[in-house]
Amino acid sequence: MSATPLVVIGAGGFGREVHDVIEAINDARAATGDPQLECVGFLADGHADVELVEERGVPFLGAVAGLTSLPADVRHVIAIGSGAARRRIDEWARAEGRETTTLVHPSAVLGRHRVALGPGSIVCASAVVTTNVRLGRHVHLNLAATVGHDAVLGDYVTVNPNVSVSGNAVLEDEVTMGTGSTVIEGRRVGARTTVGAGAAVVRDLPAGVTAVGVPARPLG
Ligand SMILES: CC(C)(COP(=O)(O)OP(=O)(O)OC[C@H]1O[C@@H](n2cnc3c(N)ncnc32)[C@H](O)[C@@H]1OP(=O)(O)O)[C@@H](O)C(=O)NCCC(=O)NCCS
């Protein structure tokens, strides 16, 4: 079977980490004989680590708008930390008829029962998702993040490294969970809210705030 062509949107540090995920998937697939992912390049508006991405043997292809010049079978993933930016690019790419794909690092553990990953979601090394969990479009689960039973993560949610999302928790669209933060069971974080690094969400948080500390409270 032929390789699946794929372009990475975002050419910064996380773009390179997502390329690591692609390489790890290909290593695992080489062992089983499954079709490889062929990373055809990186696209980015603004900052791009051109030298660092190209030393991986993958070309930097220029601005994100260049997606539409690539052959129609080239899928894309969005390796940009901002959920709002992912939403904008996803809405544009869908209007252009472009298809995304999900990426799951082989060391991640996904439960076998009713774990649904939305289109474009990226699950990094050592992340764990248990059972009956729903992830929306272009959700990022970064290194060693855990998501417990029956949790719901909306579209464009960003879960940074070592975050714990407990059972029945709800993260609405575009929530960002800072590194090492936690949400206890059943709590809800409102849309576009950012939870600071190391914070503990023990009460529901409203939409559109930045909350820090233990327990997490909105700044200002
Ligand atoms: C919460 C956060 C978004 C706030 O950023 P910001 O809006 O630029 O806020 P500031 O840095 O101006 O800090 C405002 C106040 O909050 C405090 N603060 C910031 N982050 C905090 C945190 N995580 N925990 C506790 N207090 C924090 C600051 O000390 C400051 O307090 P002060 O006014 O008494 O000095 C940011 O600090 C953070 O934690 N981001 C998560 C980043 C992350 O996880 N990255 C992972 C990449 S892989």
The ligand as an SDF file (V2000), in Angstrom:
LIG
                    3D

 48 50  0  0  0  0  0  0  0  0999 V2000
   -1.3810   31.5690   33.5880 C   0  0  0  0  0  0  0  0  0  0  0  0
   -0.5780   32.1930   32.4720 C   0  0  0  0  0  0  0  0  0  0  0  0
   -1.2790   31.9470   31.1280 C   0  0  0  0  0  0  0  0  0  0  0  0
   -0.5630   33.6850   32.7660 C   0  0  0  0  0  0  0  0  0  0  0  0
    0.1600   34.3550   31.8230 O   0  0  0  0  0  0  0  0  0  0  0  0
    0.0260   35.9540   31.7280 P   0  0  0  0  0  0  0  0  0  0  0  0
   -1.3790   36.3240   31.4250 O   0  0  0  0  0  0  0  0  0  0  0  0
    1.1020   36.4260   30.8010 O   0  0  0  0  0  0  0  0  0  0  0  0
    0.2470   36.4610   33.2120 O   0  0  0  0  0  0  0  0  0  0  0  0
    1.5620   37.0490   33.9330 P   0  0  0  0  0  0  0  0  0  0  0  0
    2.7790   36.2530   33.6170 O   0  0  0  0  0  0  0  0  0  0  0  0
    1.5680   38.5220   33.6520 O   0  0  0  0  0  0  0  0  0  0  0  0
    1.2090   36.8050   35.4720 O   0  0  0  0  0  0  0  0  0  0  0  0
    0.1520   37.4850   36.1230 C   0  0  0  0  0  0  0  0  0  0  0  0
    0.1960   37.1020   37.5870 C   0  0  0  0  0  0  0  0  0  0  0  0
   -0.1470   35.7170   37.7340 O   0  0  0  0  0  0  0  0  0  0  0  0
    0.8960   34.9720   38.3490 C   0  0  0  0  0  0  0  0  0  0  0  0
    0.9940   33.6950   37.6550 N   0  0  0  0  0  0  0  0  0  0  0  0
    1.2150   33.4940   36.3340 C   0  0  0  0  0  0  0  0  0  0  0  0
    1.1750   32.1930   36.0500 N   0  0  0  0  0  0  0  0  0  0  0  0
    0.9280   31.5510   37.2040 C   0  0  0  0  0  0  0  0  0  0  0  0
    0.7850   30.1980   37.5290 C   0  0  0  0  0  0  0  0  0  0  0  0
    0.8580   29.2520   36.5960 N   0  0  0  0  0  0  0  0  0  0  0  0
    0.5250   29.8790   38.8190 N   0  0  0  0  0  0  0  0  0  0  0  0
    0.4370   30.8500   39.7630 C   0  0  0  0  0  0  0  0  0  0  0  0
    0.5630   32.1770   39.5010 N   0  0  0  0  0  0  0  0  0  0  0  0
    0.8140   32.5140   38.2410 C   0  0  0  0  0  0  0  0  0  0  0  0
    2.1480   35.8260   38.1430 C   0  0  0  0  0  0  0  0  0  0  0  0
    3.1190   35.5660   39.1340 O   0  0  0  0  0  0  0  0  0  0  0  0
    1.5720   37.2150   38.2220 C   0  0  0  0  0  0  0  0  0  0  0  0
    1.3560   37.5320   39.5900 O   0  0  0  0  0  0  0  0  0  0  0  0
    1.7480   38.9820   40.1630 P   0  0  0  0  0  0  0  0  0  0  0  0
    0.9020   39.9640   39.3920 O   0  0  0  0  0  0  0  0  0  0  0  0
    1.4060   38.8860   41.6140 O   0  0  0  0  0  0  0  0  0  0  0  0
    3.2170   39.1440   39.8780 O   0  0  0  0  0  0  0  0  0  0  0  0
    0.8530   31.6130   32.3710 C   0  0  0  0  0  0  0  0  0  0  0  0
    1.6910   32.0850   33.4140 O   0  0  0  0  0  0  0  0  0  0  0  0
    0.8520   30.0890   32.3850 C   0  0  0  0  0  0  0  0  0  0  0  0
    0.8980   29.4240   33.4380 O   0  0  0  0  0  0  0  0  0  0  0  0
    0.8050   29.5060   31.1640 N   0  0  0  0  0  0  0  0  0  0  0  0
    0.8770   28.0830   30.9280 C   0  0  0  0  0  0  0  0  0  0  0  0
    1.9890   27.8380   29.9140 C   0  0  0  0  0  0  0  0  0  0  0  0
    2.2120   26.3800   29.6090 C   0  0  0  0  0  0  0  0  0  0  0  0
    1.7360   25.4810   30.2610 O   0  0  0  0  0  0  0  0  0  0  0  0
    2.9770   26.1590   28.5640 N   0  0  0  0  0  0  0  0  0  0  0  0
    3.2690   24.8090   28.1180 C   0  0  0  0  0  0  0  0  0  0  0  0
    3.8990   24.7970   26.7660 C   0  0  0  0  0  0  0  0  0  0  0  0
    4.2550   23.1490   26.2680 S   0  0  0  0  0  0  0  0  0  0  0  0
  1  2  1  0
  2  3  1  0
  2  4  1  0
  2 36  1  0
  4  5  1  0
  5  6  1  0
  6  7  2  0
  6  8  1  0
  6  9  1  0
  9 10  1  0
 10 11  2  0
 10 12  1  0
 10 13  1  0
 13 14  1  0
 14 15  1  0
 15 16  1  0
 15 30  1  0
 16 17  1  0
 17 18  1  0
 17 28  1  0
 18 19  1  0
 18 27  1  0
 19 20  2  0
 20 21  1  0
 21 22  1  0
 21 27  2  0
 22 23  1  0
 22 24  2  0
 24 25  1  0
 25 26  2  0
 26 27  1  0
 28 29  1  0
 28 30  1  0
 30 31  1  0
 31 32  1  0
 32 33  2  0
 32 34  1  0
 32 35  1  0
 36 37  1  0
 36 38  1  0
 38 39  2  0
 38 40  1  0
 40 41  1  0
 41 42  1  0
 42 43  1  0
 43 44  2  0
 43 45  1  0
 45 46  1  0
 46 47  1  0
 47 48  1  0
M  END
$$$$
